[in-house]
Amino acid sequence: MNPAASLPATPPAKPALSFWQIWNMCFGFLGIQFGFALQNANASRIFQTLGASMDDIPMLWIAAPLTGLLVQPIVGYLSDRTWTGLGRRRPYFLVGAVLSTLALFAMPNAPLLWMAAGTLWILDASINISMEPFRAFVGDQLPVRQRASGYAMQSFFIGVGAVVASLLPFVLEHLGVANTAAPGEVPPTVRYAFYFGGAVLLLAVGWTVVSTREYPPELNARWDEAPALPRRPRNDVLLGRVGTACLVLGAAAIAAILHFGLDRALTVLGGLVAALGLAMLLRQRVGSDSGFARIVDDLYDMPVTMVQLAVVQFFSWFALFAMWIYTTGAVTGVHFGSSDTGSAAYNAGANWVGVLFAAYNGFAALAAIAIPLMVRRWGLRGSHLVNLALGGLGLLSFLWIRDPHWLLLSMVGVGFAWASILSLPYALLSDSLPAAKMGVYMGLFNFFIVIPQLVAASLLGFLLRHFLGDAPINALAVGGASLLVAGLFTLRVRVATPVAPVAGVAR
């Protein structure tokens, strides 16, 4: 399956890949999404079963985005500099898949709440080890003209994998597996779904590992179509002052929150500001050749397109996080009339959330087929705007729909938004990234996925109690409005102009 194996000589530009070659290189995302979908649809249920209150749920979820914040830039930086007999990105696919499978087997068997939260942390770190290089893999293997199709193929597999994974507890119940358990125990439907998902994750990622090959770094450098990144001179004095100010401001915010007895979840925001300041100060004290310094410098020099996409991603992922953590509470409370985790009504509603999550992922799989056609007609930005608007309207419709079956219609819009979020920002970004830094910038781009989730974890519980009537369904409405705002900011994103590669010259 080596794209270059049958070529008698090095072509002047990166060759286009066939449909089945793109299929194989993206197939691993089927398994990765099994892990994410099981986590997204069932983590709140597991936490509540083990005694967590609705107020605690956002902070328990904080492990997932925080882990991605740390893991993805490091894995991206390392994979840019890796070349083994297994390739550049594939060693990370394999290691992450093995660890993710073990975590999926362990999480539904956690006897205590803190153990379940810790396993979620391990699971998310492991999935991120596999997922980040997959994003760079598309940029490595495909020429610019095929990247939208490559990322859309990933979205297709994400949708298919998530449909099956989200439906598993619902299907298992109808096959006779018990959907309730003793207090403090996770129902068998959830446990068996996690076991099956772990096996699928390992097999799917393994298929991509054995069925694909990678271009060596020197060929990717020679075929680079990205415009050169400007190197902005770094002002160490200013960096030190800003770093000190951020560190002091973040520490003061944490102290004030604790002193005045405010919601402790808000300390996460102070921690983010303090961490940014600490990173700036550490950059001044480490050598320029260290990995940490290079990652910070790359962040400082990121292309304009990435800066503009950061705003789009903030509002998009804030909305998604609100949906993931509050849909169970909204649907069980409003549409099924129960918040008692031991009741049949609650568990029926929780299973229906799995159906809804399966539905939006199914619609995302269909949207992934339509997205390349949309891009040809409306371009990358116009297509993303349309899809985000559909998602925003879908979440807002939870406010007036009361028949849970009609919520499937809401999921059509959410599915189109989800498919678009998972593909078009990466297509826009990859066209502006140099081949030698594809991994690290894809990892750094994860900051703008993680930070909004951390902000959501910090703010949503506070907003829910003090401004949203303690009603989870109102948090979904906030998410809908956030998607509409993200769509408007898409219009500001600059589209990179490809640079024709010069034969025999590595840029």
Secondary structure, DSSP 8 states (H G I E B T S, - for coil): --TTTT-SS--SS-----HHHHHHHHTHHHHHHHHHHHHHHHHHHHHHHTT--TTTHHHHTTHHHHHHHHHHHHHHHHHHT--BTTBSSHHHHHHHHHHHHHHHHHGGG-SSHHHHHHHHHHHHHHHHHHHHHHHHHHHHHS-HHHHHHHHHHHHHHHHHHHHHHHHHHHHHHHTT-----STTS--HHHHHHHHHHHHHHHHHHHHHHHH-----HHHHHHT--S---------HHHHHHHHHHHHHHHHHHHHHHHHTT--GGGHHHHHHHHHHHHHHHHHHHS-TTSHHHHHHHHHHT--HHHHHHHHHHHHHHHHHHHHHHHHHHHIIIIIS----TTSHHHHHHHHHHHHHHHHHHHHHHHHHHHHHHHHHHHHHHHHHHHHHHHHHHHHHGGGT--SGGGHHHHHHHHHHHHHHHTTHHHHHHHTTS-GGGHHHHHHHHTHHHHHHHHHHHHHHHHHHHHTSTT-HHHHHHHHHHHHHHHHHHHTT----------TT---
